[in-house]
Amino acid sequence: MVRQPLTPQQIEAGRRLGSLLRQARADRDPVEVAHAAGISPETLRKIETGRLPSPGFGTIICLGEALALPVEELAATWRGTDQPLEAAG
């Protein structure tokens, strides 16, 4: 199965998400955060810099837990809104 290329909107969503995660991590050691989330530091770096704009759902959930970010905030950032899903409709 061939994976479809990401759209420019998906790439931008990944950049927004990476930026939020980087801000939430602040000056915490990226190795510590990555291990807390069960991912490699390289994967965290790729997500934060937008080089991995479409990480797996489980990865994002684990990063949110490690950084105390509610899933609603992660989703709103990915969508490019400041509203939780139920308020966006």
Contacts in CASP RR format, 6 or more apart in sequence:
PFRMAT RR
TARGET T0000
AUTHOR 0000-0000-0000
METHOD contacts of the structure
MODEL  1
MVRQPLTPQQIEAGRRLGSLLRQARADRDPVEVAHAAGISPETLRKIETG
RLPSPGFGTIICLGEALALPVEELAATWRGTDQPLEAAG
6 53 0 8 1.000
6 54 0 8 1.000
10 53 0 8 1.000
10 54 0 8 1.000
11 50 0 8 1.000
11 53 0 8 1.000
13 53 0 8 1.000
13 78 0 8 1.000
13 79 0 8 1.000
13 80 0 8 1.000
14 47 0 8 1.000
14 50 0 8 1.000
14 53 0 8 1.000
14 54 0 8 1.000
14 78 0 8 1.000
15 50 0 8 1.000
15 53 0 8 1.000
16 77 0 8 1.000
16 78 0 8 1.000
16 80 0 8 1.000
17 47 0 8 1.000
17 53 0 8 1.000
17 55 0 8 1.000
17 60 0 8 1.000
17 74 0 8 1.000
17 77 0 8 1.000
17 78 0 8 1.000
18 47 0 8 1.000
18 48 0 8 1.000
18 49 0 8 1.000
18 50 0 8 1.000
19 48 0 8 1.000
20 69 0 8 1.000
20 73 0 8 1.000
20 74 0 8 1.000
20 77 0 8 1.000
21 44 0 8 1.000
21 47 0 8 1.000
21 48 0 8 1.000
21 63 0 8 1.000
21 64 0 8 1.000
21 67 0 8 1.000
21 69 0 8 1.000
22 48 0 8 1.000
24 64 0 8 1.000
24 67 0 8 1.000
24 68 0 8 1.000
24 69 0 8 1.000
25 33 0 8 1.000
25 48 0 8 1.000
25 67 0 8 1.000
30 41 0 8 1.000
30 44 0 8 1.000
30 45 0 8 1.000
30 48 0 8 1.000
31 41 0 8 1.000
33 44 0 8 1.000
33 63 0 8 1.000
33 66 0 8 1.000
33 67 0 8 1.000
34 40 0 8 1.000
34 41 0 8 1.000
34 43 0 8 1.000
34 44 0 8 1.000
35 41 0 8 1.000
36 66 0 8 1.000
37 44 0 8 1.000
37 59 0 8 1.000
37 62 0 8 1.000
37 63 0 8 1.000
37 64 0 8 1.000
37 65 0 8 1.000
37 66 0 8 1.000
38 62 0 8 1.000
39 59 0 8 1.000
39 62 0 8 1.000
39 63 0 8 1.000
43 52 0 8 1.000
43 55 0 8 1.000
43 59 0 8 1.000
44 63 0 8 1.000
45 51 0 8 1.000
46 52 0 8 1.000
47 55 0 8 1.000
47 59 0 8 1.000
47 63 0 8 1.000
60 71 0 8 1.000
60 74 0 8 1.000
61 71 0 8 1.000
63 69 0 8 1.000
64 70 0 8 1.000
64 71 0 8 1.000
64 74 0 8 1.000
72 84 0 8 1.000
72 85 0 8 1.000
75 84 0 8 1.000
75 85 0 8 1.000
76 82 0 8 1.000
76 83 0 8 1.000
76 84 0 8 1.000
76 85 0 8 1.000
76 88 0 8 1.000
79 85 0 8 1.000
79 88 0 8 1.000
81 88 0 8 1.000
END
